[in-house]
Amino acid sequence: MADLRLELVLLPVSDVDRAKAFYTDRLGFTLDVDHEPNAEFRVVQLTPPGSACSVTIGKGVTSAEPGSYRGTHLVVEDIEAARDELVGRGVEVSAIRHMTPNGWVDGVDPNHADYNSFADFADPDGNTWVLQEVRRAAR
């Protein structure tokens, strides 16, 4: 089968400049493109550090309601360090939690099992993101 690479996710926002500032200044995403050929269309492409997939915000790029995007995962090797960095940059991030046979428990999985420690945050419009710890070797 041919490779199917996810390279771009569209995020609905109400204020492009406010969202651009959040993603670049607070989250540290790289600004790849900011193109506005007319008053009805603007595309701003941003890439998380270390990611092969980017996000696009803008005007006229999606019909989805601002804040309607839920649960996009950002995979990190060290969730405590990633959370601390984001909090230090002014992002409101939830406490870290992990899943056990008895349900959710506060804190990092004591064994640092891949895909089992999480923390959440939202952008200014309410689009939600999940930090997820995965320590396995990159593919």
N, C-alpha and C positions, 0 to 999 in steps of 0.2 A: 504494500500500500504506500502511496505517496506520503511524505511528511506533511503533517498538518500543524503548523506552528501558530500558536496564538500570539499575535503581535500588537493588538490594539483593542482597548476597551473604551467605550464611550461613556462618560459620566455626565449626567444632567445637573447643571448648576444654574442659579439665578443671576449671579453676578460674576462674570468671567474674571475681572481683575482681582476681586476678593479671593476667588478660588485659586487663581494663578499664584497669588502671594502665599496662600496657605500651603499649596503643594510644593512651591520652591523654597520659601523661607522657613516654614515650620517642619515640613517632611523631608526636605533636602532633595526633592526630585530635580532632575536636570531639565531645563527648558530646551526642547528640540526645535519647536516651530511655534511662531505666533504670527499668523497670516490673516489679514482682514481685507479682502478685496473690495468689499462694499459694506454698507450699513446693516445688511441682513445676514451676513455670513462672516464668522470668525472661527478659526480653528487654532487651538493651543494644544500642542502635544508635549507631554511630560513623561519622563522615564524615571522610575525608582532606581536608586543606586544598586548596581549589580544585576538589574533585571533585563531580560530580553524582550519583555512586554511593556508597552507604554500605555498611557491613558490619554484621552483627548477630551477636553472641555471646550466649550465655545458657544457660539450663537448660530442656530440653524443647522446643528450637527446631529441632533437627536430630538425626537418628539416626546421622550420620556419626561416625566415631571421632575423638577429639581428635588433632590433628596430621596428619590425613590430607589436608588441602587443600594443593595444590601449585601453585606458579608463578603466583600472582595478580600481575599487572603493575601497577606504579605508574609512570605516565609523568611524566617530569620534563624541563624545558627544559635544565637544566645538571646533568648527572649527578655531576660532581665536587663541586659545591656541595651538592647534595642528600646525597651520601654523607658529605661532611665534617660536615654538620649532624647527620645521624643518628648518626654515630660520636661526635660531641660530646655527644649526648644519651644515650650509653651503649648504643647498638645495635651488635651485632657484624655488620658488613657486609663481604662479600667484597671483594677487589680488583676494580677495574673491568676488563672485558675487552671485546673486539670481535671480530667475525667477519671473516675474510679468505678469499680463494679457497683458501688453504692451511690453513684452520682457525682456531681461537681464538688470539688474541694478547693479551697483557697491555696494559692501558691503554685510553684513550678512542680511538675512531676518529679519526684525525688530521684527517679532513674533517668530523667531526661529522655524518655521514650519519644521517638519521632512522632509527630502529628498529635501530641497529647497535651501541650501547654498553650494557652491562649490568652490574649488580652484584646480589648476592643477600643476603637475610637471612631469619631465621626468628623466629616469635613464641615465647613460652615453651613452647608445646606442640609446636613443630616444624612448624606450618603455614608454608609457604615463600612468600616474596615476591620479586619481581624488579623492580629499578629499571631503567627503560628510557628512554634519552634520545630525545626527539622535539622538534625545534626548529621544526617547521613551524607556520604560523599556525593558531590555534585555529579550528575549524569553526564 
